[in-house]
């Protein structure tokens, strides 16, 4: 999914999410708490696809292309870290 988004993202585009949305799985008692994501996880996801991570406010996070040429070049998804140390594994 992220590879597709990163490939189609324009040079001025953004992928937005919010703090609550990244951790939504933990609100359901049957959900695996390891599926929640932190800002550090979101940053690692973006880095795997040559996207820059920015925190727009206390709740909203953005992924943006580092440059126009980088936005069109997606790294191999196998470089995506399985888990950011001390956090869940998105």
PyMOL Python script that loads the backbone (N, CA, C, O; Angstrom):
from pymol import cmd

cmd.read_pdbstr("""\
ATOM      1  N   UNK A   1       0.823  -1.174   0.000  1.00  0.00           N
ATOM      2  CA  UNK A   1       0.000   0.000   0.000  1.00  0.00           C
ATOM      3  C   UNK A   1       0.881   1.257   0.000  1.00  0.00           C
ATOM      4  O   UNK A   1       0.663   2.163  -0.805  1.00  0.00           O
ATOM      5  N   UNK A   2       1.857   1.314   0.883  1.00  0.00           N
ATOM      6  CA  UNK A   2       2.707   2.506   0.958  1.00  0.00           C
ATOM      7  C   UNK A   2       3.535   2.692  -0.309  1.00  0.00           C
ATOM      8  O   UNK A   2       3.773   3.821  -0.737  1.00  0.00           O
ATOM      9  N   UNK A   3       3.971   1.595  -0.904  1.00  0.00           N
ATOM     10  CA  UNK A   3       4.719   1.710  -2.155  1.00  0.00           C
ATOM     11  C   UNK A   3       3.854   2.386  -3.214  1.00  0.00           C
ATOM     12  O   UNK A   3       4.332   3.251  -3.947  1.00  0.00           O
ATOM     13  N   UNK A   4       2.593   1.995  -3.296  1.00  0.00           N
ATOM     14  CA  UNK A   4       1.655   2.581  -4.245  1.00  0.00           C
ATOM     15  C   UNK A   4       1.464   4.070  -3.954  1.00  0.00           C
ATOM     16  O   UNK A   4       1.542   4.896  -4.863  1.00  0.00           O
ATOM     17  N   UNK A   5       1.213   4.412  -2.693  1.00  0.00           N
ATOM     18  CA  UNK A   5       1.029   5.816  -2.322  1.00  0.00           C
ATOM     19  C   UNK A   5       2.266   6.643  -2.648  1.00  0.00           C
ATOM     20  O   UNK A   5       2.153   7.722  -3.229  1.00  0.00           O
ATOM     21  N   UNK A   6       3.433   6.155  -2.283  1.00  0.00           N
ATOM     22  CA  UNK A   6       4.672   6.899  -2.507  1.00  0.00           C
ATOM     23  C   UNK A   6       4.930   7.114  -3.998  1.00  0.00           C
ATOM     24  O   UNK A   6       5.421   8.170  -4.396  1.00  0.00           O
ATOM     25  N   UNK A   7       4.605   6.130  -4.812  1.00  0.00           N
ATOM     26  CA  UNK A   7       4.804   6.243  -6.256  1.00  0.00           C
ATOM     27  C   UNK A   7       3.884   7.299  -6.861  1.00  0.00           C
ATOM     28  O   UNK A   7       4.292   8.037  -7.759  1.00  0.00           O
ATOM     29  N   UNK A   8       2.656   7.374  -6.379  1.00  0.00           N
ATOM     30  CA  UNK A   8       1.673   8.297  -6.944  1.00  0.00           C
ATOM     31  C   UNK A   8       1.693   9.687  -6.320  1.00  0.00           C
ATOM     32  O   UNK A   8       1.057  10.599  -6.847  1.00  0.00           O
ATOM     33  N   UNK A   9       2.394   9.868  -5.231  1.00  0.00           N
ATOM     34  CA  UNK A   9       2.402  11.139  -4.517  1.00  0.00           C
ATOM     35  C   UNK A   9       3.123  12.209  -5.332  1.00  0.00           C
ATOM     36  O   UNK A   9       4.254  12.000  -5.770  1.00  0.00           O
ATOM     37  N   UNK A  10       2.468  13.359  -5.537  1.00  0.00           N
ATOM     38  CA  UNK A  10       3.106  14.453  -6.269  1.00  0.00           C
ATOM     39  C   UNK A  10       4.182  15.088  -5.396  1.00  0.00           C
ATOM     40  O   UNK A  10       4.238  14.846  -4.191  1.00  0.00           O
ATOM     41  N   UNK A  11       5.036  15.900  -6.015  1.00  0.00           N
ATOM     42  CA  UNK A  11       6.142  16.534  -5.290  1.00  0.00           C
ATOM     43  C   UNK A  11       5.634  17.430  -4.159  1.00  0.00           C
ATOM     44  O   UNK A  11       6.337  17.632  -3.169  1.00  0.00           O
ATOM     45  N   UNK A  12       4.436  17.960  -4.296  1.00  0.00           N
ATOM     46  CA  UNK A  12       3.892  18.834  -3.253  1.00  0.00           C
ATOM     47  C   UNK A  12       2.824  18.126  -2.414  1.00  0.00           C
ATOM     48  O   UNK A  12       2.177  18.750  -1.574  1.00  0.00           O
ATOM     49  N   UNK A  13       2.641  16.830  -2.643  1.00  0.00           N
ATOM     50  CA  UNK A  13       1.608  16.078  -1.944  1.00  0.00           C
ATOM     51  C   UNK A  13       2.007  15.673  -0.536  1.00  0.00           C
ATOM     52  O   UNK A  13       3.173  15.755  -0.151  1.00  0.00           O
ATOM     53  N   UNK A  14       1.009  15.234   0.224  1.00  0.00           N
ATOM     54  CA  UNK A  14       1.229  14.780   1.593  1.00  0.00           C
ATOM     55  C   UNK A  14       0.346  13.571   1.879  1.00  0.00           C
ATOM     56  O   UNK A  14      -0.773  13.480   1.376  1.00  0.00           O
ATOM     57  N   UNK A  15       0.841  12.661   2.674  1.00  0.00           N
ATOM     58  CA  UNK A  15       0.031  11.589   3.241  1.00  0.00           C
ATOM     59  C   UNK A  15      -0.145  11.964   4.704  1.00  0.00           C
ATOM     60  O   UNK A  15       0.832  12.077   5.444  1.00  0.00           O
ATOM     61  N   UNK A  16      -1.385  12.155   5.116  1.00  0.00           N
ATOM     62  CA  UNK A  16      -1.660  12.600   6.480  1.00  0.00           C
ATOM     63  C   UNK A  16      -2.261  11.481   7.313  1.00  0.00           C
ATOM     64  O   UNK A  16      -3.003  10.639   6.807  1.00  0.00           O
ATOM     65  N   UNK A  17      -1.935  11.486   8.577  1.00  0.00           N
ATOM     66  CA  UNK A  17      -2.574  10.600   9.549  1.00  0.00           C
ATOM     67  C   UNK A  17      -2.592  11.334  10.883  1.00  0.00           C
ATOM     68  O   UNK A  17      -1.987  12.397  11.027  1.00  0.00           O
ATOM     69  N   UNK A  18      -3.281  10.767  11.840  1.00  0.00           N
ATOM     70  CA  UNK A  18      -3.291  11.387  13.162  1.00  0.00           C
ATOM     71  C   UNK A  18      -2.857  10.390  14.226  1.00  0.00           C
ATOM     72  O   UNK A  18      -2.878   9.176  14.023  1.00  0.00           O
ATOM     73  N   UNK A  19      -2.472  10.935  15.341  1.00  0.00           N
ATOM     74  CA  UNK A  19      -1.953  10.140  16.457  1.00  0.00           C
ATOM     75  C   UNK A  19      -2.954   9.072  16.890  1.00  0.00           C
ATOM     76  O   UNK A  19      -2.575   7.922  17.113  1.00  0.00           O
ATOM     77  N   UNK A  20      -4.225   9.443  17.009  1.00  0.00           N
ATOM     78  CA  UNK A  20      -5.258   8.498  17.422  1.00  0.00           C
ATOM     79  C   UNK A  20      -5.418   7.393  16.379  1.00  0.00           C
ATOM     80  O   UNK A  20      -5.551   6.221  16.729  1.00  0.00           O
ATOM     81  N   UNK A  21      -5.404   7.762  15.111  1.00  0.00           N
ATOM     82  CA  UNK A  21      -5.566   6.782  14.035  1.00  0.00           C
ATOM     83  C   UNK A  21      -4.453   5.749  13.996  1.00  0.00           C
ATOM     84  O   UNK A  21      -4.704   4.582  13.694  1.00  0.00           O
ATOM     85  N   UNK A  22      -3.231   6.160  14.298  1.00  0.00           N
ATOM     86  CA  UNK A  22      -2.118   5.216  14.294  1.00  0.00           C
ATOM     87  C   UNK A  22      -2.246   4.172  15.397  1.00  0.00           C
ATOM     88  O   UNK A  22      -1.746   3.055  15.258  1.00  0.00           O
ATOM     89  N   UNK A  23      -2.907   4.526  16.482  1.00  0.00           N
ATOM     90  CA  UNK A  23      -3.021   3.609  17.600  1.00  0.00           C
ATOM     91  C   UNK A  23      -4.406   3.012  17.778  1.00  0.00           C
ATOM     92  O   UNK A  23      -4.695   2.447  18.833  1.00  0.00           O
ATOM     93  N   UNK A  24      -5.262   3.119  16.784  1.00  0.00           N
ATOM     94  CA  UNK A  24      -6.660   2.712  16.930  1.00  0.00           C
ATOM     95  C   UNK A  24      -6.833   1.257  17.304  1.00  0.00           C
ATOM     96  O   UNK A  24      -7.807   0.944  17.988  1.00  0.00           O
ATOM     97  N   UNK A  25      -5.970   0.352  16.912  1.00  0.00           N
ATOM     98  CA  UNK A  25      -6.169  -1.074  17.173  1.00  0.00           C
ATOM     99  C   UNK A  25      -6.152  -1.407  18.658  1.00  0.00           C
ATOM    100  O   UNK A  25      -6.719  -2.418  19.074  1.00  0.00           O
ATOM    101  N   UNK A  26      -5.516  -0.577  19.450  1.00  0.00           N
ATOM    102  CA  UNK A  26      -5.422  -0.895  20.871  1.00  0.00           C
ATOM    103  C   UNK A  26      -6.725  -0.642  21.627  1.00  0.00           C
ATOM    104  O   UNK A  26      -6.846  -1.042  22.785  1.00  0.00           O
ATOM    105  N   UNK A  27      -7.695   0.010  21.001  1.00  0.00           N
ATOM    106  CA  UNK A  27      -8.960   0.284  21.683  1.00  0.00           C
ATOM    107  C   UNK A  27      -9.893  -0.930  21.702  1.00  0.00           C
ATOM    108  O   UNK A  27     -10.854  -0.957  22.471  1.00  0.00           O
ATOM    109  N   UNK A  28      -9.624  -1.915  20.877  1.00  0.00           N
ATOM    110  CA  UNK A  28     -10.449  -3.125  20.824  1.00  0.00           C
ATOM    111  C   UNK A  28      -9.759  -4.210  21.651  1.00  0.00           C
ATOM    112  O   UNK A  28      -8.599  -4.531  21.393  1.00  0.00           O
ATOM    113  N   UNK A  29     -10.454  -4.780  22.641  1.00  0.00           N
ATOM    114  CA  UNK A  29      -9.819  -5.788  23.499  1.00  0.00           C
ATOM    115  C   UNK A  29      -9.285  -7.008  22.744  1.00  0.00           C
ATOM    116  O   UNK A  29      -8.362  -7.669  23.218  1.00  0.00           O
ATOM    117  N   UNK A  30      -9.852  -7.311  21.580  1.00  0.00           N
ATOM    118  CA  UNK A  30      -9.382  -8.469  20.822  1.00  0.00           C
ATOM    119  C   UNK A  30      -8.228  -8.127  19.875  1.00  0.00           C
ATOM    120  O   UNK A  30      -7.651  -9.024  19.260  1.00  0.00           O
ATOM    121  N   UNK A  31      -7.890  -6.855  19.753  1.00  0.00           N
ATOM    122  CA  UNK A  31      -6.821  -6.443  18.837  1.00  0.00           C
ATOM    123  C   UNK A  31      -5.451  -6.729  19.438  1.00  0.00           C
ATOM    124  O   UNK A  31      -5.267  -6.702  20.654  1.00  0.00           O
ATOM    125  N   UNK A  32      -4.512  -7.000  18.567  1.00  0.00           N
ATOM    126  CA  UNK A  32      -3.130  -7.224  18.985  1.00  0.00           C
ATOM    127  C   UNK A  32      -2.492  -5.871  19.271  1.00  0.00           C
ATOM    128  O   UNK A  32      -2.355  -5.069  18.347  1.00  0.00           O
ATOM    129  N   UNK A  33      -2.097  -5.584  20.499  1.00  0.00           N
ATOM    130  CA  UNK A  33      -1.528  -4.268  20.817  1.00  0.00           C
ATOM    131  C   UNK A  33      -0.232  -3.976  20.083  1.00  0.00           C
ATOM    132  O   UNK A  33       0.173  -2.816  20.006  1.00  0.00           O
ATOM    133  N   UNK A  34       0.432  -4.989  19.541  1.00  0.00           N
ATOM    134  CA  UNK A  34       1.669  -4.767  18.774  1.00  0.00           C
ATOM    135  C   UNK A  34       1.392  -4.101  17.437  1.00  0.00           C
ATOM    136  O   UNK A  34       2.330  -3.646  16.781  1.00  0.00           O
ATOM    137  N   UNK A  35       0.130  -4.028  17.006  1.00  0.00           N
ATOM    138  CA  UNK A  35      -0.193  -3.405  15.720  1.00  0.00           C
ATOM    139  C   UNK A  35      -0.270  -1.890  15.794  1.00  0.00           C
ATOM    140  O   UNK A  35      -0.353  -1.228  14.759  1.00  0.00           O
ATOM    141  N   UNK A  36      -0.245  -1.327  16.994  1.00  0.00           N
ATOM    142  CA  UNK A  36      -0.308   0.127  17.082  1.00  0.00           C
ATOM    143  C   UNK A  36       0.985   0.737  16.548  1.00  0.00           C
ATOM    144  O   UNK A  36       2.038   0.099  16.558  1.00  0.00           O
ATOM    145  N   UNK A  37       0.891   1.962  16.091  1.00  0.00           N
ATOM    146  CA  UNK A  37       2.054   2.666  15.562  1.00  0.00           C
ATOM    147  C   UNK A  37       2.302   3.928  16.363  1.00  0.00           C
ATOM    148  O   UNK A  37       1.364   4.579  16.821  1.00  0.00           O
ATOM    149  N   UNK A  38       3.542   4.262  16.526  1.00  0.00           N
ATOM    150  CA  UNK A  38       3.948   5.510  17.167  1.00  0.00           C
ATOM    151  C   UNK A  38       4.447   6.469  16.090  1.00  0.00           C
ATOM    152  O   UNK A  38       4.518   6.105  14.916  1.00  0.00           O
ATOM    153  N   UNK A  39       4.789   7.681  16.484  1.00  0.00           N
ATOM    154  CA  UNK A  39       5.395   8.633  15.544  1.00  0.00           C
ATOM    155  C   UNK A  39       6.706   8.064  14.998  1.00  0.00           C
ATOM    156  O   UNK A  39       7.009   8.229  13.817  1.00  0.00           O
ATOM    157  N   UNK A  40       7.480   7.398  15.850  1.00  0.00           N
ATOM    158  CA  UNK A  40       8.752   6.807  15.418  1.00  0.00           C
ATOM    159  C   UNK A  40       8.517   5.712  14.373  1.00  0.00           C
ATOM    160  O   UNK A  40       9.286   5.585  13.420  1.00  0.00           O
ATOM    161  N   UNK A  41       7.449   4.920  14.556  1.00  0.00           N
ATOM    162  CA  UNK A  41       7.097   3.903  13.555  1.00  0.00           C
ATOM    163  C   UNK A  41       6.723   4.563  12.233  1.00  0.00           C
ATOM    164  O   UNK A  41       7.161   4.125  11.169  1.00  0.00           O
ATOM    165  N   UNK A  42       5.904   5.626  12.302  1.00  0.00           N
ATOM    166  CA  UNK A  42       5.472   6.354  11.102  1.00  0.00           C
ATOM    167  C   UNK A  42       6.690   6.922  10.369  1.00  0.00           C
ATOM    168  O   UNK A  42       6.747   6.911   9.140  1.00  0.00           O
ATOM    169  N   UNK A  43       7.657   7.415  11.138  1.00  0.00           N
ATOM    170  CA  UNK A  43       8.893   7.948  10.566  1.00  0.00           C
ATOM    171  C   UNK A  43       9.686   6.839   9.863  1.00  0.00           C
ATOM    172  O   UNK A  43      10.226   7.056   8.778  1.00  0.00           O
ATOM    173  N   UNK A  44       9.756   5.667  10.473  1.00  0.00           N
ATOM    174  CA  UNK A  44      10.464   4.536   9.862  1.00  0.00           C
ATOM    175  C   UNK A  44       9.770   4.081   8.578  1.00  0.00           C
ATOM    176  O   UNK A  44      10.430   3.741   7.596  1.00  0.00           O
ATOM    177  N   UNK A  45       8.442   4.078   8.591  1.00  0.00           N
ATOM    178  CA  UNK A  45       7.690   3.722   7.381  1.00  0.00           C
ATOM    179  C   UNK A  45       8.016   4.707   6.270  1.00  0.00           C
ATOM    180  O   UNK A  45       8.322   4.302   5.149  1.00  0.00           O
ATOM    181  N   UNK A  46       7.952   5.989   6.572  1.00  0.00           N
ATOM    182  CA  UNK A  46       8.259   7.008   5.565  1.00  0.00           C
ATOM    183  C   UNK A  46       9.673   6.881   5.031  1.00  0.00           C
ATOM    184  O   UNK A  46       9.895   6.979   3.824  1.00  0.00           O
ATOM    185  N   UNK A  47      10.629   6.664   5.920  1.00  0.00           N
ATOM    186  CA  UNK A  47      12.021   6.525   5.504  1.00  0.00           C
ATOM    187  C   UNK A  47      12.242   5.355   4.565  1.00  0.00           C
ATOM    188  O   UNK A  47      13.111   5.406   3.695  1.00  0.00           O
ATOM    189  N   UNK A  48      11.460   4.304   4.737  1.00  0.00           N
ATOM    190  CA  UNK A  48      11.577   3.133   3.872  1.00  0.00           C
ATOM    191  C   UNK A  48      11.165   3.440   2.442  1.00  0.00           C
ATOM    192  O   UNK A  48      11.534   2.716   1.518  1.00  0.00           O
ATOM    193  N   UNK A  49      10.395   4.518   2.254  1.00  0.00           N
ATOM    194  CA  UNK A  49       9.895   4.885   0.932  1.00  0.00           C
ATOM    195  C   UNK A  49      10.362   6.277   0.518  1.00  0.00           C
ATOM    196  O   UNK A  49       9.723   6.938  -0.301  1.00  0.00           O
ATOM    197  N   UNK A  50      11.491   6.719   1.094  1.00  0.00           N
ATOM    198  CA  UNK A  50      12.091   8.009   0.760  1.00  0.00           C
ATOM    199  C   UNK A  50      11.121   9.166   0.983  1.00  0.00           C
ATOM    200  O   UNK A  50      11.092  10.116   0.201  1.00  0.00           O
ATOM    201  N   UNK A  51      10.330   9.083   2.046  1.00  0.00           N
ATOM    202  CA  UNK A  51       9.401  10.152   2.409  1.00  0.00           C
ATOM    203  C   UNK A  51       9.867  10.797   3.706  1.00  0.00           C
ATOM    204  O   UNK A  51      10.325  10.114   4.623  1.00  0.00           O
ATOM    205  N   UNK A  52       9.746  12.107   3.773  1.00  0.00           N
ATOM    206  CA  UNK A  52      10.109  12.861   4.976  1.00  0.00           C
ATOM    207  C   UNK A  52       8.909  12.916   5.916  1.00  0.00           C
ATOM    208  O   UNK A  52       7.778  13.109   5.471  1.00  0.00           O
ATOM    209  N   UNK A  53       9.152  12.749   7.197  1.00  0.00           N
ATOM    210  CA  UNK A  53       8.094  12.777   8.198  1.00  0.00           C
ATOM    211  C   UNK A  53       8.099  14.120   8.911  1.00  0.00           C
ATOM    212  O   UNK A  53       9.149  14.631   9.301  1.00  0.00           O
ATOM    213  N   UNK A  54       6.904  14.682   9.075  1.00  0.00           N
ATOM    214  CA  UNK A  54       6.771  15.942   9.813  1.00  0.00           C
ATOM    215  C   UNK A  54       5.595  15.838  10.766  1.00  0.00           C
ATOM    216  O   UNK A  54       4.570  15.244  10.430  1.00  0.00           O
ATOM    217  N   UNK A  55       5.735  16.404  11.936  1.00  0.00           N
ATOM    218  CA  UNK A  55       4.625  16.494  12.879  1.00  0.00           C
ATOM    219  C   UNK A  55       4.037  17.889  12.720  1.00  0.00           C
ATOM    220  O   UNK A  55       4.690  18.878  13.053  1.00  0.00           O
ATOM    221  N   UNK A  56       2.794  17.978  12.207  1.00  0.00           N
ATOM    222  CA  UNK A  56       2.184  19.260  11.912  1.00  0.00           C
ATOM    223  C   UNK A  56       1.631  19.946  13.162  1.00  0.00           C
ATOM    224  O   UNK A  56       1.629  21.174  13.253  1.00  0.00           O
ATOM    225  N   UNK A  57       1.169  19.155  14.113  1.00  0.00           N
ATOM    226  CA  UNK A  57       0.718  19.671  15.408  1.00  0.00           C
ATOM    227  C   UNK A  57       0.756  18.514  16.400  1.00  0.00           C
ATOM    228  O   UNK A  57       1.399  17.500  16.128  1.00  0.00           O
ATOM    229  N   UNK A  58       0.098  18.637  17.518  1.00  0.00           N
ATOM    230  CA  UNK A  58       0.151  17.580  18.532  1.00  0.00           C
ATOM    231  C   UNK A  58      -0.491  16.274  18.067  1.00  0.00           C
ATOM    232  O   UNK A  58      -0.238  15.222  18.655  1.00  0.00           O
ATOM    233  N   UNK A  59      -1.315  16.325  17.026  1.00  0.00           N
ATOM    234  CA  UNK A  59      -2.074  15.144  16.621  1.00  0.00           C
ATOM    235  C   UNK A  59      -1.885  14.702  15.178  1.00  0.00           C
ATOM    236  O   UNK A  59      -2.138  13.540  14.862  1.00  0.00           O
ATOM    237  N   UNK A  60      -1.447  15.596  14.289  1.00  0.00           N
ATOM    238  CA  UNK A  60      -1.398  15.289  12.852  1.00  0.00           C
ATOM    239  C   UNK A  60       0.040  15.125  12.379  1.00  0.00           C
ATOM    240  O   UNK A  60       0.900  15.964  12.646  1.00  0.00           O
ATOM    241  N   UNK A  61       0.282  14.011  11.662  1.00  0.00           N
ATOM    242  CA  UNK A  61       1.595  13.697  11.101  1.00  0.00           C
ATOM    243  C   UNK A  61       1.487  13.648   9.584  1.00  0.00           C
ATOM    244  O   UNK A  61       0.455  13.256   9.039  1.00  0.00           O
ATOM    245  N   UNK A  62       2.560  14.050   8.905  1.00  0.00           N
ATOM    246  CA  UNK A  62       2.573  14.052   7.443  1.00  0.00           C
ATOM    247  C   UNK A  62       3.802  13.332   6.909  1.00  0.00           C
ATOM    248  O   UNK A  62       4.880  13.393   7.501  1.00  0.00           O
ATOM    249  N   UNK A  63       3.627  12.656   5.792  1.00  0.00           N
ATOM    250  CA  UNK A  63       4.730  12.124   5.003  1.00  0.00           C
ATOM    251  C   UNK A  63       4.735  12.905   3.695  1.00  0.00           C
ATOM    252  O   UNK A  63       3.701  13.027   3.038  1.00  0.00           O
ATOM    253  N   UNK A  64       5.896  13.432   3.316  1.00  0.00           N
ATOM    254  CA  UNK A  64       6.022  14.205   2.088  1.00  0.00           C
ATOM    255  C   UNK A  64       7.260  13.749   1.328  1.00  0.00           C
ATOM    256  O   UNK A  64       8.217  13.274   1.939  1.00  0.00           O
ATOM    257  N   UNK A  65       7.255  13.886   0.011  1.00  0.00           N
ATOM    258  CA  UNK A  65       8.444  13.505  -0.771  1.00  0.00           C
ATOM    259  C   UNK A  65       9.643  14.375  -0.385  1.00  0.00           C
ATOM    260  O   UNK A  65       9.508  15.580  -0.170  1.00  0.00           O
ATOM    261  N   UNK A  66      10.806  13.750  -0.302  1.00  0.00           N
ATOM    262  CA  UNK A  66      12.028  14.506   0.006  1.00  0.00           C
ATOM    263  C   UNK A  66      12.368  15.439  -1.144  1.00  0.00           C
ATOM    264  O   UNK A  66      12.823  16.561  -0.922  1.00  0.00           O
ATOM    265  N   UNK A  67      12.152  14.985  -2.363  1.00  0.00           N
ATOM    266  CA  UNK A  67      12.323  15.810  -3.559  1.00  0.00           C
ATOM    267  C   UNK A  67      11.528  15.154  -4.674  1.00  0.00           C
ATOM    268  O   UNK A  67      11.082  14.014  -4.538  1.00  0.00           O
ATOM    269  N   UNK A  68      11.352  15.855  -5.753  1.00  0.00           N
ATOM    270  CA  UNK A  68      10.563  15.299  -6.859  1.00  0.00           C
ATOM    271  C   UNK A  68      11.168  13.990  -7.357  1.00  0.00           C
ATOM    272  O   UNK A  68      10.435  13.028  -7.586  1.00  0.00           O
ATOM    273  N   UNK A  69      12.476  13.932  -7.530  1.00  0.00           N
ATOM    274  CA  UNK A  69      13.090  12.701  -8.028  1.00  0.00           C
ATOM    275  C   UNK A  69      12.963  11.573  -7.012  1.00  0.00           C
ATOM    276  O   UNK A  69      12.747  10.423  -7.394  1.00  0.00           O
ATOM    277  N   UNK A  70      13.091  11.881  -5.725  1.00  0.00           N
ATOM    278  CA  UNK A  70      12.948  10.857  -4.697  1.00  0.00           C
ATOM    279  C   UNK A  70      11.515  10.347  -4.619  1.00  0.00           C
ATOM    280  O   UNK A  70      11.295   9.178  -4.305  1.00  0.00           O
ATOM    281  N   UNK A  71      10.542  11.201  -4.897  1.00  0.00           N
ATOM    282  CA  UNK A  71       9.139  10.786  -4.816  1.00  0.00           C
ATOM    283  C   UNK A  71       8.823   9.718  -5.848  1.00  0.00           C
ATOM    284  O   UNK A  71       7.914   8.912  -5.648  1.00  0.00           O
ATOM    285  N   UNK A  72       9.556   9.702  -6.941  1.00  0.00           N
ATOM    286  CA  UNK A  72       9.286   8.736  -8.009  1.00  0.00           C
ATOM    287  C   UNK A  72      10.077   7.445  -7.837  1.00  0.00           C
ATOM    288  O   UNK A  72       9.827   6.466  -8.540  1.00  0.00           O
ATOM    289  N   UNK A  73      11.026   7.437  -6.908  1.00  0.00           N
ATOM    290  CA  UNK A  73      11.863   6.267  -6.685  1.00  0.00           C
ATOM    291  C   UNK A  73      11.508   5.663  -5.334  1.00  0.00           C
ATOM    292  O   UNK A  73      11.710   6.286  -4.291  1.00  0.00           O
ATOM    293  N   UNK A  74      10.989   4.476  -5.363  1.00  0.00           N
ATOM    294  CA  UNK A  74      10.589   3.801  -4.130  1.00  0.00           C
ATOM    295  C   UNK A  74      11.607   2.723  -3.805  1.00  0.00           C
ATOM    296  O   UNK A  74      11.999   1.943  -4.673  1.00  0.00           O
ATOM    297  N   UNK A  75      12.030   2.684  -2.561  1.00  0.00           N
ATOM    298  CA  UNK A  75      12.980   1.661  -2.138  1.00  0.00           C
ATOM    299  C   UNK A  75      12.293   0.315  -2.024  1.00  0.00           C
ATOM    300  O   UNK A  75      11.068   0.223  -1.948  1.00  0.00           O
ATOM    301  N   UNK A  76      13.086  -0.696  -2.014  1.00  0.00           N
ATOM    302  CA  UNK A  76      12.592  -2.047  -1.849  1.00  0.00           C
ATOM    303  C   UNK A  76      11.892  -2.175  -0.500  1.00  0.00           C
ATOM    304  O   UNK A  76      12.498  -1.882   0.531  1.00  0.00           O
ATOM    305  N   UNK A  77      10.608  -2.612  -0.482  1.00  0.00           N
ATOM    306  CA  UNK A  77       9.895  -2.740   0.790  1.00  0.00           C
ATOM    307  C   UNK A  77      10.566  -3.684   1.789  1.00  0.00           C
ATOM    308  O   UNK A  77      10.241  -3.642   2.976  1.00  0.00           O
ATOM    309  N   UNK A  78      11.483  -4.523   1.343  1.00  0.00           N
ATOM    310  CA  UNK A  78      12.177  -5.402   2.286  1.00  0.00           C
ATOM    311  C   UNK A  78      13.072  -4.604   3.225  1.00  0.00           C
ATOM    312  O   UNK A  78      13.514  -5.127   4.248  1.00  0.00           O
ATOM    313  N   UNK A  79      13.347  -3.330   2.888  1.00  0.00           N
ATOM    314  CA  UNK A  79      14.129  -2.472   3.770  1.00  0.00           C
ATOM    315  C   UNK A  79      13.299  -1.928   4.920  1.00  0.00           C
ATOM    316  O   UNK A  79      13.843  -1.316   5.839  1.00  0.00           O
ATOM    317  N   UNK A  80      11.988  -2.142   4.880  1.00  0.00           N
ATOM    318  CA  UNK A  80      11.110  -1.655   5.930  1.00  0.00           C
ATOM    319  C   UNK A  80      11.427  -2.386   7.229  1.00  0.00           C
ATOM    320  O   UNK A  80      11.439  -3.616   7.253  1.00  0.00           O
ATOM    321  N   UNK A  81      11.683  -1.651   8.308  1.00  0.00           N
ATOM    322  CA  UNK A  81      12.004  -2.322   9.575  1.00  0.00           C
ATOM    323  C   UNK A  81      10.795  -3.050  10.133  1.00  0.00           C
ATOM    324  O   UNK A  81       9.695  -2.497  10.150  1.00  0.00           O
ATOM    325  N   UNK A  82      10.976  -4.260  10.582  1.00  0.00           N
ATOM    326  CA  UNK A  82       9.884  -5.044  11.141  1.00  0.00           C
ATOM    327  C   UNK A  82       9.384  -4.408  12.425  1.00  0.00           C
ATOM    328  O   UNK A  82       8.198  -4.501  12.740  1.00  0.00           O
ATOM    329  N   UNK A  83      10.261  -3.772  13.160  1.00  0.00           N
ATOM    330  CA  UNK A  83       9.850  -3.169  14.428  1.00  0.00           C
ATOM    331  C   UNK A  83      10.816  -2.058  14.783  1.00  0.00           C
ATOM    332  O   UNK A  83      12.030  -2.235  14.680  1.00  0.00           O
ATOM    333  N   UNK A  84      10.295  -0.920  15.199  1.00  0.00           N
ATOM    334  CA  UNK A  84      11.129   0.154  15.699  1.00  0.00           C
ATOM    335  C   UNK A  84      11.382  -0.151  17.164  1.00  0.00           C
ATOM    336  O   UNK A  84      10.444  -0.426  17.912  1.00  0.00           O
ATOM    337  N   UNK A  85      12.613  -0.106  17.574  1.00  0.00           N
ATOM    338  CA  UNK A  85      12.985  -0.479  18.939  1.00  0.00           C
ATOM    339  C   UNK A  85      12.106   0.224  19.964  1.00  0.00           C
ATOM    340  O   UNK A  85      11.987   1.449  19.962  1.00  0.00           O
ATOM    341  N   UNK A  86      11.495  -0.564  20.834  1.00  0.00           N
ATOM    342  CA  UNK A  86      10.687  -0.028  21.910  1.00  0.00           C
ATOM    343  C   UNK A  86       9.247   0.302  21.531  1.00  0.00           C
ATOM    344  O   UNK A  86       8.494   0.825  22.351  1.00  0.00           O
ATOM    345  N   UNK A  87       8.863   0.000  20.293  1.00  0.00           N
ATOM    346  CA  UNK A  87       7.521   0.349  19.838  1.00  0.00           C
ATOM    347  C   UNK A  87       6.872  -0.877  19.198  1.00  0.00           C
ATOM    348  O   UNK A  87       7.473  -1.950  19.127  1.00  0.00           O
ATOM    349  N   UNK A  88       5.661  -0.701  18.746  1.00  0.00           N
ATOM    350  CA  UNK A  88       4.921  -1.776  18.088  1.00  0.00           C
ATOM    351  C   UNK A  88       5.502  -2.115  16.733  1.00  0.00           C
ATOM    352  O   UNK A  88       6.518  -1.555  16.322  1.00  0.00           O
ATOM    353  N   UNK A  89       4.864  -3.018  16.053  1.00  0.00           N
ATOM    354  CA  UNK A  89       5.323  -3.376  14.706  1.00  0.00           C
ATOM    355  C   UNK A  89       4.156  -3.201  13.755  1.00  0.00           C
ATOM    356  O   UNK A  89       3.312  -4.085  13.615  1.00  0.00           O
ATOM    357  N   UNK A  90       4.119  -2.044  13.102  1.00  0.00           N
ATOM    358  CA  UNK A  90       3.032  -1.725  12.174  1.00  0.00           C
ATOM    359  C   UNK A  90       3.044  -2.663  10.995  1.00  0.00           C
ATOM    360  O   UNK A  90       2.200  -2.548  10.106  1.00  0.00           O
TER     361      UNK A  90
END
""", "prot")
cmd.dss("prot")
cmd.show_as("cartoon", "prot")
cmd.util.cbc("prot")
cmd.orient("prot")
